[in-house]
C-alpha cells in the first residue's frame, strides 16, 4: 500500500478507475424514457415504465443504480413513435394495382417484453415494418379502389390497426393510430382505364336512379289522377246540377277571358244557344 502512495501516477490511475466505476454505476432516467435492467441477460427490473394517464413530473424517472459489467440497461422511448410505409403496391378486389403511402403511430407499453423479444427500439421498428405492410395489403386486398375514396376509408384503417395490434402485442406495443396518406393508381393507361370504368359505372348508376325516379313519378301521377277522378265522381253524384254549373263557369272563363299576351276575340252567339244556358237563369 505504501508503494502505491509513493507513485502518484498509479494513485491517479486508481482514482480515475474508481471514478469511472462510480459513474458507470449510475444513470439518469428521463421522463421520456423507460429503462429495463438485464442482469446477466436476465430481466431484473423496469424503471419509469409507461402507465396510462400519468402526468409528467410524477413518473418514476430519476437516478438508476446498476452494477457495471453485470447489468445491461435497455432504453425505451415512452413517447409515441412513428412507422412509415412508402409506395406499397396493393391489388384491390376490382383488380386495380394501387400504390399506397401510410403511417402508423405506436407506443411501447411493456418495455420488458420489448427488451426480451427484440432488444431495442430500432429492431422493434424493423420487425413492425413488414408486419404493417402485410396488414395493409391484406385489408386493402379485400376492398375495391372506390372504398379508399369514400367514407369506408375510416373503417378500413380501423381494420388495419386491429390486425397490426394483433402482431404488436407480442412485442409489448400498443398501436395508437393508422392512417393512409394517399392511395394512387399508377400513372398512364391503367389510371386512365380505371377512371373510364369509374365514370361509366357512375353514369349507369345515375341512369338507373333517373329511371326509378321517373317510374315513381308516373305511379304517383296516376294515383293522384285516379283519386281526383273519384272525387269528381263523388261530387257529381251528390249534386249533378252544381257540377254542371261549376264546369260551365270554368268553360266560360276559358272562352270569354282572353289569355295574357293574346289579342281579343269576338264571339257572336244566339241568346237561345245551349252553351249560354247558365246566363239564362234557372227555369
C-alpha positions, 0 to 999 in steps of 0.5 A: 500500500505504501508503494502505491502512495509513493507513485502518484501516477498509479494513485491517479490511475486508481482514482480515475478507475474508481471514478469511472466505476462510480459513474458507470454505476449510475444513470439518469432516467428521463421522463421520456424514457423507460429503462429495463435492467438485464442482469446477466441477460436476465430481466431484473427490473423496469424503471419509469415504465409507461402507465396510462394517464400519468402526468409528467413530473410524477413518473418514476424517472430519476437516478438508476443504480446498476452494477457495471459489467453485470447489468445491461440497461435497455432504453425505451422511448415512452413517447409515441413513435412513428412507422412509415410505409412508402409506395406499397403496391396493393391489388384491390378486389376490382383488380386495380394495382394501387400504390399506397403511402401510410403511417402508423403511430405506436407506443411501447407499453411493456418495455420488458417484453420489448427488451426480451423479444427484440432488444431495442427500439430500432429492431422493434421498428424493423420487425413492425415494418413488414408486419404493417405492410402485410396488414395493409395489403391484406385489408386493402386486398379485400376492398375495391379502389372506390372504398379508399375514396369514400367514407369506408376509408375510416373503417378500413384503417380501423381494420388495419390497426386491429390486425397490426395490434394483433402482431404488436402485442407480442412485442409489448406495443400498443398501436395508437393510430393508422392512417393512409396518406394517399392511395394512387393508381399508377400513372398512364393507361391503367389510371386512365382505364380505371377512371373510364370504368369509374365514370361509366359505372357512375353514369349507369348508376345515375341512369338507373336512379333517373329511371326509378325516379321517373317510374315513381313519378308516373305511379304517383301521377296516376294515383293522384289522377285516379283519386281526383277522378273519384272525387269528381265522381263523388261530387257529381253524384251528390249534386249533378246540377252544381257540377254542371254549373261549376264546369260551365263557369270554368268553360266560360272563363276559358272562352270569354277571358282572353289569355295574357299576351293574346289579342281579343276575340269576338264571339257572336252567339244566339241568346237561345244557344245551349252553351249560354244556358247558365246566363239564362237563369234557372227555369 
